[in-house]
Amino acid sequence: MVQATVIILNYNGVHFLEKFLPSVTQYSQGHRIIVADNASTDVSIPFLKKKYPAVEIMAFSQNYGFARGYNEALKQIDTPYSILLNSDVEVTPNWIEPVLALMEQQPHIAACQPKVRSYHQKTHFEHAGAAGGFIDRIAYPFCRGRILDILEEDTGQYDDARAVFWATGACFFVRTQLFLQFGGFDEIFHAHMEEIDLCWRMHALGYAVFCQPQSMVYHVGGGTMPATNPRKTYLNFRNSTGMLFKNTRLRQLWWKLPVKMLVDVVATFKFFVDRKFGDGKAVLQSMADFLLNIRKWIRHRHQVKRRLKHRHAAMLPGFLVVERYVKRKKRFSEISNGQFPE
C-alpha cells in the first residue's frame, strides 16, 4: 500500500514546476504525487499533462489560497500520510523515508518536517523552518538555525531528530486523518502561520511535532510572495496576533496580547527607521484589522477544543526580541542554552 501522497499546491507557478518537479518525481518513487491547482491562468495544467502524465492533477474551480487549498486537497487523500510541499522546493534523495520511519516508530507524532536549507545559499538554513520551529511567550516564531533575520550556516549542529513546536508549511508531513480530525488549517489565516496554529492545537491535545534532519530539502522562499512584500508582512503580524489570541488561556492572554501589540508597535518604528515604509504601514494595518475583526477571531477562538495548561517545552520563556536586540544573541544555541527541555 502507498504510504504517502505528496501534494504540491500551485497557482500560476509553471516556472517552479519546470524547475523543481523533476527532483520530486525522481526521489518520490513509490508514493503518489498530486498537483492541486488553484485555478491557474498560466500553462501549468497543459504543461503537467504533456510533460508529467504520471503526476495527478487536482484542479480547483477557484483560487482557494494556501490554507483552504490544502484543506480541500486533503479531503480527497486516502493515504496514511500527506506531505504538503511548496512548489519552490527542491527535494533530495531519501527525503521521505526517514520522516515516515520516525513517525511510524512514534505514533504520537502528528506532524514532522525535514531540515530546510536555502536554495540560493545551500550551505545555510532557510527562513521557513530551518531545523524545526519554536515560538516565544508572545508567539514570535523562530527556528533552530534562524533567529528573526539571521540565518546560520548548517554545520551539522542541529542534526538530531527532536520535538519542536511547529513544522514548516514548506514541507509539512502530517498524518492525513489527524489533519482532517483537527479541521485542517484555519482558513482565517489565508496564508502564513496556519501551520504553527495547527501544531499548537495538536500539542494541546497531546500530540507531538518533530524535525527529522536525516531528510533535507532546499527551499527558494518567497516563491509566491517575496520576503519584502508588505502583504507578507501584514499577514505575518496579523496572523501571529490572531494565533496568540486563539490558543492562549485567558489567565495569560490578558497580559500577553497587549505586550504582543506593544512589541509590534516597536517593530513598526524599526521598519520606519530602516526606511521600509511599506512594511511599517503593513504592521499598523495588521493591528487595526485584528481589532476591527475581533468578533471573527473570538468565534475562531471558541472553536479551539483545548489549550495548553503549561508552557510547552519548545516555547521560549522570554521574549525573542530581547534575546536578539538587547542580549545580541544571533544563534539558536545561544538562545536555547538549557531553556528548552527535551
VEXLOFI-521425 format. One record per atom (N, C-alpha, C): x, y, z; residue in three letters. Coordinates in steps of 0.2 Angstrom, whole numbers, plus 5000, padded with zeros to 4 digits. Example, Ala and Ser with C-alpha at 12.3 -4.5 7.8 and 13.67 -1.06 7.14 Angstrom:
2
506649725039ALA
506249785039ALA
506649845039ALA
506449895035SER
506849955036SER
506450005039SER
***
This chain:
342
500449945000MET
500050005000MET
500450065000MET
500250114996VAL
500650184996VAL
500550215003VAL
501150235006GLN
501050265012GLN
500950345012GLN
501150375007ALA
501150445007ALA
500950475001ALA
500650535001THR
500450574995THR
500850644996THR
501250654990VAL
501550724990VAL
501050774987VAL
500850824990ILE
500350874987ILE
500750944986ILE
500750964980ILE
501051024978ILE
500551074976ILE
500451124980LEU
499951174979LEU
500151224974LEU
499851244968ASN
500151284963ASN
499651334961ASN
499851394960TYR
499451444957TYR
499951484952TYR
499851484946ASN
500251514941ASN
501051504942ASN
501251444944GLY
501951434946GLY
502251384941GLY
502051384935VAL
502351334930VAL
503151344930VAL
503451404931HIS
504151404931HIS
504451364937HIS
504051364943PHE
504351324948PHE
504251244947PHE
503651234944LEU
503551164942LEU
504151134937LEU
504251174932GLU
504851164927GLU
505451144931GLU
505651194936LYS
506251184939LYS
506351134944LYS
505751124948PHE
505851084954PHE
505451014954PHE
504951004949LEU
504650944949LEU
505050884947LEU
505550894943PRO
506050844941PRO
506350804948PRO
506550844952SER
506850814959SER
506250774963SER
505650804963VAL
505150774966VAL
504950704963VAL
504850704957THR
504750644953THR
505250594954THR
505850614954GLN
506450564954GLN
506550534961GLN
506450574966TYR
506550554973TYR
505950534977TYR
505350534974SER
504750514977SER
504450454975SER
504850404972GLN
504550344969GLN
504250304974GLN
503650274972GLY
503350234977GLY
502750274981GLY
502750334979HIS
502250374983HIS
501850414978HIS
501250434979ARG
500850474975ARG
501050544975ARG
501050574969ILE
501150644968ILE
500550684965ILE
500350734968ILE
499750774966ILE
499950844965ILE
499750874960VAL
499750954960VAL
499050974961VAL
498951014966ALA
498251044967ALA
498351114965ALA
497951124959ASP
498051184956ASP
497451234958ASP
497651294960ASN
497151344962ASN
496951384957ASN
496651354951ALA
496351394946ALA
496851434942ALA
497451404941SER
497951444937SER
497751474931SER
498051534929THR
497851554922THR
498451554917THR
499051524920ASP
499551514916ASP
499551444912ASP
500051414910VAL
500051354906VAL
500251294911VAL
500151304917SER
500351254922SER
500051184920SER
499351184919ILE
499051114918ILE
499251084911ILE
499251124906PRO
499451094900PRO
500151064900PRO
500651104904PHE
501251084905PHE
501351014909PHE
500951004914LEU
500950944918LEU
500650884913LEU
500150904910LYS
499850844906LYS
500350824900LYS
500750874898LYS
501150854892LYS
501850824895LYS
502150854900LYS
502750834902LYS
502750784908LYS
502250784912TYR
502250734918TYR
501550704918TYR
501350664914PRO
500750624914PRO
500650584920PRO
501150564923ALA
501050514929ALA
500850554935ALA
500950624935VAL
500850664941VAL
500050684940VAL
499750664946GLU
498950684946GLU
498850754947GLU
498350774944ILE
498150844944ILE
497450854948ILE
497450894953MET
496850914956MET
496650984955MET
496250994950ALA
496051064948ALA
495451094951ALA
495651144955PHE
495051184958PHE
494751234954PHE
494151254955SER
493751304951SER
493951374952SER
494251384958GLN
494451454960GLN
495051444964GLN
495351504965ASN
495951514969ASN
495751514977ASN
495951454980TYR
495751454987TYR
496251484992TYR
496851504989GLY
497351524994GLY
497751464997GLY
498151475001PHE
498651415004PHE
498251375009PHE
497951405014ALA
497551365019ALA
496951325017ALA
496551355013ARG
495951325011ARG
496151275005ARG
496651295001GLY
496851254996GLY
497051184998GLY
497451185003TYR
497751115006TYR
497151085010TYR
496651125013ASN
496151085016ASN
495651055011ASN
495551085005GLU
495151055000GLU
495550984997GLU
496150994997ALA
496550944994ALA
496550884998ALA
496650895005LEU
496750835009LEU
496150795010LEU
495550825009LYS
494950795009LYS
494850735004LYS
495250734999GLN
495250684994GLN
495850634994GLN
496250645000ILE
496850595000ILE
496650535005ILE
496850475002ASP
496750415006ASP
497350385009ASP
497950415008THR
498550385011THR
498650405018THR
498950355022PRO
499050375029PRO
499450445030PRO
499850455026TYR
500250525027TYR
500150565021TYR
500150635022SER
500150685017SER
500750725018SER
501050745012ILE
501650785013ILE
501550855009ILE
501450905012LEU
501250965009LEU
501851005007LEU
502051005001LEU
502651034998LEU
502551094994LEU
502951144996ASN
502851204992ASN
503151194985ASN
502951234980SER
503151224973SER
503851244972SER
504151284977ASP
504851314976ASP
505351274980ASP
505251204981VAL
505651164985VAL
505951114981VAL
506651104981GLU
507051054978GLU
507151004983GLU
506950944982VAL
507050884987VAL
507650844985VAL
507850804989THR
508550774989THR
508350694989THR
508850654987PRO
508750584988PRO
508650564995PRO
508150514996ASN
507950485003ASN
507650545007ASN
507250585004TRP
506950645008TRP
506350625012TRP
506050565010ILE
505350545013ILE
505450495018ILE
505850445017GLU
505850385021GLU
506050395028GLU
506650435030PRO
506750455037PRO
506250485041PRO
505850525038VAL
505250555041VAL
504750505043VAL
504550465038LEU
504050415039LEU
504250365044LEU
504850345043ALA
505150295048ALA
505050325055ALA
505250385056LEU
505150415063LEU
504450415065LEU
504050435061MET
503350445063MET
502950375064MET
503250325060GLU
502950255061GLU
503250235068GLU
503850245070GLN
504150225077GLN
503750265083GLN
503550325081GLN
503250365087GLN
502550385085GLN
502050345086PRO
501350365084PRO
501050425087PRO
501450455092HIS
501150515095HIS
501350585091HIS
501850575086ILE
502050625082ILE
501550635076ILE
501150695077ALA
500650715072ALA
500950745065ALA
501450785066ALA
501750815060ALA
502550825061ALA
502850825055CYS
503550825056CYS
503850865050CYS
504450885050GLN
504750925044GLN
505450895043GLN
505750905037PRO
506450895036PRO
506850955038PRO
507550945037LYS
507951005038LYS
507851045032LYS
507851115032VAL
507751155026VAL
508251205026VAL
508651195020ARG
509151245018ARG
508951285013ARG
509351345012SER
509151395007SER
509351365000SER
508951374995TYR
509151354988TYR
509651404986TYR
509651464987HIS
510151514985HIS
510751514988HIS
510751494994GLN
511451484998GLN
511451415002GLN
511651364998LYS
511451305000LYS
511851275006LYS
512351315009THR
512651295015THR
512351325021THR
511851365020HIS
511451395026HIS
510751375026HIS
510451385032PHE
509751365034PHE
509351415030PHE
508751395029GLU
508251435026GLU
507751465031GLU
507451525030HIS
507051565034HIS
506451515037HIS
506151485032ALA
505451455034ALA
505651385036ALA
505751375042GLY
505851305045GLY
506551285048GLY
507051305044ALA
507751285046ALA
507751215049ALA
507951205055ALA
507951135058ALA
507451125063ALA
506851165062GLY
506251155067GLY
506051215070GLY
505451225071GLY
505151295073GLY
505051295081GLY
505151355083PHE
504951375090PHE
504651435091PHE
504351455096ILE
504051525097ILE
504251545104ILE
504151615105ASP
504251645112ASP
503651655115ASP
503651685121ARG
503051685125ARG
502451725122ARG
502651765117ILE
502051805114ILE
502051785107ILE
502251725105ALA
502051695098ALA
502551725093ALA
503051755094TYR
503551765089TYR
503951705087TYR
503851685081PRO
504251625079PRO
504951625077PRO
505351575078PHE
506051575076PHE
506151495075PHE
506851485073CYS
506951415072CYS
507651395074CYS
507751335075ARG
508451305075ARG
508851325069ARG
509251375069GLY
509651395063GLY
509351465060GLY
508851495063ARG
508651555061ARG
508351595066ARG
508651655068ILE
508351695073ILE
508151765070ILE
507551775069LEU
507251835065LEU
507651835059LEU
508051885058ASP
508351895051ASP
509051865050ASP
509251825055ILE
509951795055ILE
509851725053ILE
510251705048LEU
510251635046LEU
510951605047LEU
510951545050GLU
511551515052GLU
511851465046GLU
512451455046GLU
512751405042GLU
512551345045GLU
512451295041ASP
512251225043ASP
512951185043ASP
513151175049THR
513751135050THR
513651065054THR
513051045054GLY
512850985057GLY
512650995064GLY
512651065067GLN
512551075074GLN
511851055076GLN
511351055072TYR
510651035073TYR
510450975070TYR
510850925069ASP
510650865066ASP
510350805070ASP
510150825076ASP
509750775080ASP
509050785079ASP
508650725078ALA
507950725077ALA
507650745084ALA
507250795084ARG
506950815091ARG
506250845090ARG
505950855096ALA
505250885096ALA
505350955096ALA
504950995092VAL
504951065091VAL
504251085092VAL
504151155091PHE
503451175092PHE
503051175086PHE
503351195080TRP
503051195074TRP
503451165068TRP
503151135063ALA
503451115057ALA
503351165051ALA
503751175047THR
503651215042THR
503151195037THR
502751245034GLY
502251235029GLY
502551225022GLY
503251235022ALA
503551225015ALA
503651155014ALA
503651115019CYS
503751045018CYS
503451005024CYS
502850995025PHE
502450985031PHE
502250905030PHE
502550865034PHE
502250795034PHE
501750785040PHE
501150765038VAL
500650755043VAL
500250695042VAL
500050665047ARG
499550605047ARG
498850635044ARG
498650605039THR
498150635035THR
497450635039THR
497350585043GLN
496750585047GLN
496750625052GLN
497350635055LEU
497350685061LEU
497250755058LEU
497550775052PHE
497450835049PHE
496750855048PHE
496350805046LEU
495650815045LEU
495250815051LEU
495450775056GLN
495150775063GLN
495250845066GLN
495850875065PHE
495950945068PHE
495650995064PHE
495250985059GLY
494951035055GLY
495451065050GLY
496051035049GLY
496551065045GLY
496751135047GLY
497051175042PHE
497251245043PHE
496651285044PHE
496651335049ASP
496151385050ASP
496151435044ASP
495651435040GLU
495651475034GLU
495651555035GLU
495551575042ILE
495551645043ILE
496251675042ILE
496751625042PHE
497451645041PHE
497651665034PHE
497251625029HIS
497351635022HIS
498051605020HIS
498551635023ALA
499251615021ALA
499751635027ALA
500251605029HIS
500751615034HIS
500451605041HIS
500851565044MET
500751545051MET
500151495053MET
499851475047GLU
499251425048GLU
499551365051GLU
500151345049GLU
500451285051GLU
500651285058GLU
500851345061ILE
501051355068ILE
500451345072ILE
499851375070ASP
499251375073ASP
499051305074ASP
499051265068LEU
498851195068LEU
499251155073LEU
499951165073CYS
500451125078CYS
500251145085CYS
500051205086TRP
499851225093TRP
499251185095TRP
498751185091ARG
498151145093ARG
498351075094ARG
498851045090MET
499050975091MET
499350965097MET
499751005099HIS
500151005106HIS
499651005112HIS
499051045111ALA
498651055116ALA
498250985118ALA
498150945112LEU
497850885113LEU
498350825114LEU
498950835115GLY
499350785117GLY
499850755112GLY
499850785106TYR
500250765101TYR
500950795100TYR
501350775097ALA
502050805096ALA
502150825089ALA
502650865088VAL
502850895082VAL
503650885082VAL
503950855076PHE
504650845076PHE
504950875070PHE
505650875070CYS
506050885065CYS
506550825064CYS
506550805058GLN
507050745056GLN
507550775051GLN
508150795054PRO
508650815049PRO
508950765045PRO
508850705046GLN
509150655041GLN
508850665034GLN
508250695034SER
507950715027SER
508150795026SER
508250815020MET
508450885019MET
508150905012MET
507850965012VAL
507650995006VAL
507951065005VAL
507951094999TYR
508151164998TYR
507551204996TYR
507451264999HIS
506851304998HIS
507051374996HIS
506751394990VAL
506851454987VAL
506651514992VAL
506051504995GLY
505751554999GLY
505451614996GLY
504951634998GLY
504551694994GLY
504351684987GLY
504251614986GLY
504051594979GLY
503451624977GLY
502951634981THR
502351664979THR
502251734982THR
502651754987MET
502651814990MET
503351834992MET
503651884989PRO
504351894991PRO
504351924998PRO
504951915002ALA
505051925009ALA
504952005010ALA
505052045005THR
505052115005THR
504352145004THR
503852095002ASN
503252115001ASN
502852135007ASN
502552205007PRO
502152225013PRO
501552175014PRO
501252145009ARG
500752105010ARG
500952045015ARG
501552015014LYS
501851965018LYS
501951985025LYS
502152045026THR
502252075032THR
501652085036THR
501152105032TYR
500452115035TYR
500152045038TYR
500251995034LEU
499951935036LEU
500351905041LEU
501051905041ASN
501451885047ASN
501251915054ASN
501151975054PHE
501052015060PHE
500252005062PHE
499852005057ARG
499151995059ARG
499051925062ARG
499351875058ASN
499151805060ASN
499551785066ASN
500151815068SER
500451795074SER
500051825080SER
499751885079THR
499251905084THR
498651865085THR
498351845079GLY
497751805079GLY
497951735082GLY
498451705081MET
498651645083MET
498751645091MET
499051695093LEU
499151705101LEU
498451715104LEU
498051755101PHE
497351765104PHE
496951695104PHE
497051655099LYS
496651595098LYS
496851545103LYS
497451535104ASN
497751475108ASN
497951485115ASN
497951555117THR
498151565124THR
497651565129THR
497751535135ARG
497251535140ARG
497151605143ARG
496551625145LEU
496351685147LEU
496751715152LEU
496951675157ARG
497351705163ARG
498051725160ARG
498251705154GLN
498851735152GLN
498751785146GLN
498151775143LEU
498051825137LEU
497951895139LEU
497751905145TRP
497551975147TRP
498252015147TRP
498851985148TRP
499452025148TRP
499852015141TRP
499751955139LYS
500151935133LYS
499951975127LYS
499351985126LEU
499052015120LEU
499252095120LEU
499252135125PRO
499452205125PRO
500252205124PRO
500652155127VAL
501352155126VAL
501552145119VAL
501152095116LYS
501252075109LYS
501152135104LYS
500652175105MET
500452235101MET
500952285102MET
501252295109LEU
501752345110LEU
502352335106LEU
502552265106VAL
503152245103VAL
503052255095VAL
502452245093ASP
502352265086ASP
502352335084ASP
502152375089VAL
502252455088VAL
503052465087VAL
503452435092VAL
504152445091VAL
504452425084VAL
504152365082ALA
504352345075ALA
504152395070ALA
503652425071THR
503452475066THR
503952535066THR
504152555071PHE
504652605072PHE
505252585069PHE
505452525070LYS
506152495067LYS
506052495059LYS
505452475057PHE
505352475049PHE
505452545047PHE
505152595050PHE
505152665048PHE
505952695048PHE
506252675053VAL
506952695054VAL
507352665048VAL
507252605047ASP
507652575041ASP
507352595034ASP
506852645034ARG
506552665028ARG
506152615024ARG
505952565028LYS
505452515025LYS
504752535026LYS
504552595023PHE
503952625025PHE
503352575023PHE
503352535018GLY
502852495016GLY
502752445022GLY
503252415024ASP
503252365030ASP
502952395036ASP
503152455038GLY
502952485044GLY
502152495043GLY
501952525038LYS
501252535037LYS
500852465037LYS
501152415035ALA
500852345035ALA
500752325042ALA
501252335046VAL
501152315053VAL
500552355057VAL
500552415055LEU
499952465058LEU
499352435056LEU
499252425049GLN
498652395046GLN
498452325049GLN
498952285051SER
498852215053SER
498552225060SER
498752275064MET
498552285071MET
497752315071MET
497652365066ALA
497052385065ALA
496552335063ALA
496752295058ASP
496252245056ASP
496052195061ASP
496552175065PHE
496452125070PHE
495952155075PHE
496052215077LEU
495552245082LEU
494852255079LEU
494852275072LEU
494152285069LEU
493852225068LEU
494152165067ASN
493852105066ASN
493852055072ASN
493952085078ILE
494052045084ILE
493451995085ILE
492852015083ARG
492251965084ARG
492351905080ARG
492651905074LYS
492851855070LYS
493351805073LYS
493851845076TRP
494351805080TRP
494151765086TRP
493651805089ILE
493351775095ILE
492951705093ILE
492651705087ARG
492251645085ARG
492751595084ARG
493351605081HIS
493851555079HIS
494151535086HIS
494251575091ARG
494551555097ARG
494051505101ARG
493351515100HIS
492951465103HIS
492951405100HIS
493251395094GLN
493251335090GLN
493851285093GLN
494351315096VAL
494851285099VAL
494651235105VAL
494751175104LYS
494451125109LYS
494851125116LYS
495451135116ARG
495851135122ARG
496451175121ARG
496751205127ARG
497351245126ARG
497851225131ARG
498451235130LEU
499051215134LEU
498951245141LEU
498951195146LYS
498951225153LYS
499651245155LYS
500151225152HIS
500851245155HIS
501251265148HIS
501751295150ARG
502251315144ARG
502451255141ARG
502451255134HIS
502751195131HIS
503451195131HIS
503851145130ALA
504551135131ALA
504851175125ALA
504551185119ALA
504851225114ALA
504651295114ALA
504351325119MET
504151395120MET
504751425124MET
505051475121LEU
505551515125LEU
505151555130LEU
505451545136PRO
505151585142PRO
505151655142PRO
505651685138GLY
505751755137GLY
505451785131GLY
505751835129PHE
505551875123PHE
506051875118PHE
505951855112LEU
506351845106LEU
506751905105LEU
506351965104VAL
506652025103VAL
507152055108VAL
507052035114VAL
507552045119VAL
508152005118VAL
508051945117GLU
508651905116GLU
509051925110GLU
508751945104ARG
509051965098ARG
509352035099ARG
508952085101TYR
509252155100TYR
509452185107TYR
509352155113VAL
509552185119VAL
510252135121VAL
510152075121LYS
510652025123LYS
511152015117LYS
510952035111ARG
511352025105ARG
511551955103ARG
511051905104LYS
511151835103LYS
510951825096LYS
511351785092LYS
511151785085LYS
511051705083LYS
511251665087ARG
511151585086ARG
510651555090ARG
510351505088PHE
509851465092PHE
510251435098PHE
510851415097SER
511151385103SER
511251435108SER
511351495106GLU
511551545112GLU
510851565115GLU
510251565112ILE
509651575115ILE
509351515119ILE
509451455116SER
509151395120SER
509551385126SER
510151365126ASN
510651365132ASN
510251335138ASN
509951275137GLY
509551245143GLY
508851265144GLY
508651315140GLN
507951345141GLN
507351295138GLN
507551255133PHE
507151205130PHE
507251135133PHE
506951115138PRO
507051045140PRO
506850995135PRO
507150945134GLU
507050885129GLU
506350855131GLU
***
